[in-house]
């Protein structure tokens, strides 16, 4: 084991911090980590490959310093649908007026504009809505063809060069990965990122495409931001390694009042299938410019934690805001406060679903119950792939989960998962070693005290994926009591 003492953060839900101009320096990345960031997100919608390579190098250097795996998430941009340019840079659309969109590249005005996306016209039908500039303008399609759409302005306003377009009512015949995304993906994988976030997921086939390209080199996280994805939610979750409730575009394409309900529906589907789930977008948005969040934002973060999510994410708050370190520290305090509430533990217990009918599931359920009954210090999982640890996290035990793995890739990937701290090393040479290794690991992590129990789960033989078949209890400062 690394001699560096690994501190347990004292909370189960994880924090994702996005890196950007305000937070790329080595000193700031280290400060964000110390403030509570568990995962660093690289947003490939911004920044160059050189910028991201430098961030990866900085994080990996920090990882060696702290002696603990640190998780890196790359976020692919996905397709960006935009209008063309305007004669004067912008135009004013009046409510009730007619407005035409077409493939003509001529600069637009108050009556027409270029929409350089024939795939949109191919999918449109009369009655469909087009949202421009994050929904600030709404157009209703009255008539359309393969190269045009005649619309009525439902919500007017200023439209300007290259503003984004959302098409909520139809599934677009557009792959989730653009040529830019494919180049970014190969670059990110060559840098050793741990998770790949896929934007613009509409159907299970989109997830299958990126899974094939990733080929097991990283976990695949599906961002749910399109209404079409919700029609096949369970299938998309099943194909994904993790899921993000991406409330930005989801809040544009769906009525705002539906977003909280959809968030809970997505979280429930992920919890049921044992897939890590992230809630993102505008969680502490006011902290981009303010040293304190609004009370509503604090409540928003707390609600996600009460729902049992694996992680909550900061975007512009840390990427471009004035108070990146303070934003992470604030989120950390909110999570700790919620998780110390007895009602939170009641919710985690009440939220348990019936386990699948398998030996690994039964072992994991038993481990949680034993840990609770004995007031154990931790559940210790021995895993090569991470599957044993994921099962333990799915149960949402009321004790920390300490993962011991020989795989640095598994250790890093588990940094996104609720309740897990990972130690990486080839510590086990026979089954007789696991008790001593578990005790030393807990002591090194500052977990437990003499006389407390550790509940161990593992798969025998070691190294066989998905073979969780053993539970054992050992005592810190004592000896094995059950096997």
C-alpha positions, 0 to 999 in steps of 0.5 A, spaced: 500 500 500 502 507 498 505 510 505 501 516 504 495 516 509 488 516 505 483 520 509 476 518 508 472 524 506 466 523 511 461 523 506 458 518 501 455 522 495 461 524 490 462 531 487 464 532 480 468 539 478 469 541 471 475 544 469 476 550 465 479 557 465 478 559 472 481 552 475 486 549 470 492 551 474 496 545 478 495 549 485 487 550 483 486 543 481 489 541 488 485 546 492 479 543 489 481 536 491 482 538 498 476 542 498 472 535 496 472 534 489 472 527 487 472 527 480 474 532 475 470 533 468 474 535 462 469 539 457 471 537 450 466 543 448 471 548 450 479 548 450 484 545 446 487 538 446 493 541 449 489 544 455 486 537 456 492 533 456 495 538 461 489 537 466 490 530 465 498 530 467 496 535 473 491 530 476 495 524 475 501 528 478 496 530 484 494 522 484 501 520 486 502 525 491 495 524 495 496 516 494 489 515 492 486 514 485 483 520 482 477 520 477 477 523 470 471 524 466 471 527 459 465 530 456 464 529 449 460 535 445 455 532 441 452 534 435 450 542 435 445 544 431 445 552 430 442 557 425 446 561 420 448 568 420 444 574 419 445 581 415 446 585 421 448 580 426 441 579 429 434 580 427 427 581 431 422 576 431 415 578 432 410 574 436 405 571 431 409 573 425 411 568 419 418 565 419 422 561 414 428 556 415 431 553 409 438 551 407 440 557 403 446 560 406 444 567 405 444 571 411 438 571 414 433 577 417 426 578 420 422 573 415 427 567 414 434 564 416 439 559 414 438 552 418 444 548 415 441 541 418 438 537 412 437 532 417 432 536 421 428 538 415 427 530 414 425 529 421 420 535 422 412 534 421 407 540 422 405 541 429 413 540 431 416 545 435 423 549 434 426 552 440 432 557 439 437 560 444 436 555 449 428 556 448 428 563 449 424 563 442 419 558 440 417 556 433 411 552 431 412 548 424 406 550 419 409 547 413 415 543 411 419 539 406 426 536 405 429 543 405 425 548 408 420 549 414 415 555 414 413 556 422 409 561 426 413 565 431 410 563 438 415 566 443 418 572 439 425 576 441 432 577 438 435 572 434 442 572 432 448 569 429 449 561 430 444 561 436 443 553 438 436 550 436 433 544 439 428 540 436 424 536 442 418 533 439 422 528 434 427 523 434 433 526 429 436 521 424 443 524 427 448 520 430 450 522 437 458 522 435 460 527 430 467 527 427 469 531 432 467 527 438 470 521 435 477 525 434 476 527 441 474 520 444 480 517 441 485 523 444 481 522 451 482 515 451 489 515 449 490 520 455 487 515 460 480 518 462 476 514 466 469 515 464 466 518 457 460 522 457 456 521 451 451 527 449 445 527 445 443 520 447 436 519 443 436 511 443 440 505 446 443 505 439 447 511 441 450 508 447 452 502 443 455 506 438 460 509 443 461 503 447 464 499 441 468 505 440 471 505 447 472 498 447 472 497 455 477 502 456 473 507 460 466 507 463 460 510 458 456 515 462 450 517 458 447 524 459 440 524 458 438 531 455 433 529 450 426 527 451 426 521 446 431 518 450 426 518 456 421 513 451 427 508 452 429 510 459 430 503 462 434 500 455 439 506 455 440 505 463 441 498 461 446 499 456 450 505 460 455 504 465 453 510 468 447 516 467 447 523 468 441 527 469 443 533 464 438 538 466 440 544 462 438 541 455 432 537 458 429 543 461 429 547 454 426 541 451 421 539 456 416 544 460 420 546 466 415 543 471 416 536 468 424 536 470 424 535 477 419 529 476 423 526 470 430 527 475 426 522 480 424 517 475 431 517 472 434 516 479 429 510 480 431 507 474 439 507 475 438 505 482 434 499 480 439 497 475 445 498 480 448 504 475 451 510 478 447 516 477 449 523 477 445 530 477 448 536 473 447 543 471 445 549 475 446 546 482 450 552 485 449 557 479 449 563 483 456 562 485 459 563 479 459 570 481 457 570 488 461 567 494 454 564 497 449 560 493 441 561 494 437 557 499 434 554 493 440 552 490 442 549 497 435 545 497 436 543 490 443 539 492 440 537 498 434 534 494 439 530 490 442 527 495 436 525 499 434 521 492 440 517 493 444 519 487 452 517 486 454 524 485 452 531 484 456 536 479 459 543 478 459 546 471 461 553 470 461 554 478 468 551 477 470 552 470 469 559 469 466 562 476 469 567 481 469 562 487 471 555 484 474 552 491 469 555 495 463 552 490 466 545 492 467 546 499 459 549 499 457 543 496 461 538 500 458 541 507 451 541 504 452 533 502 455 532 509 449 535 513 444 531 509 448 525 510 448 526 517 440 527 518 437 520 521 431 521 515 437 520 510 438 514 513 431 512 513 430 514 506 436 509 504 433 504 507 426 505 505 429 505 498 431 498 497 429 494 492 428 487 491 435 484 490 436 480 483 435 472 484 443 471 484 448 469 489 452 475 488 446 479 490 444 475 496 451 476 499 451 483 498 445 484 501 447 480 507 453 484 508 449 490 508 445 487 514 451 484 517 454 491 517 448 494 520 447 489 525 454 489 528 455 497 527 461 495 523 466 501 521 466 499 513 464 494 508 471 492 505 470 489 498 476 485 494 475 486 486 478 486 480 473 489 475 469 493 480 463 489 480 463 487 487 464 494 489 458 496 485 453 491 488 455 494 495 454 501 493 447 499 490 445 497 497 446 504 500 449 501 506 450 506 512 457 505 513 463 506 508 465 502 502 472 500 502 474 497 495 481 494 495 483 492 488 489 490 484 487 494 478 488 502 477 483 503 472 477 500 476 480 504 482 479 510 478 473 508 475 469 507 482 471 514 484 464 516 481 460 511 485 457 512 492 460 511 498 466 508 495 474 509 497 479 505 493 486 502 495 490 500 489 495 494 489 496 487 489 495 485 496 492 478 496 496 472 495 491 467 498 485 467 501 488 467 508 490 474 507 484 478 506 483 479 514 489 482 515 489 486 509 482 489 510 484 491 517 490 495 515 487 498 509 481 501 514 486 503 519 490 507 513 484 510 511 482 513 518 476 508 518 474 505 524 477 503 531 479 497 535 474 493 537 469 495 531 468 490 525 469 490 518 465 486 513 468 483 507 465 481 501 469 478 495 469 473 489 473 466 489 477 465 486 480 472 485 480 475 479 474 472 476 469 478 474 462 477 477 463 472 482 462 475 489 460 469 493 464 470 500 462 474 506 467 474 512 467 479 518 474 481 522 475 485 527 480 491 528 485 489 533 482 482 533 481 476 529 476 473 524 470 471 527 465 469 522 467 466 515 
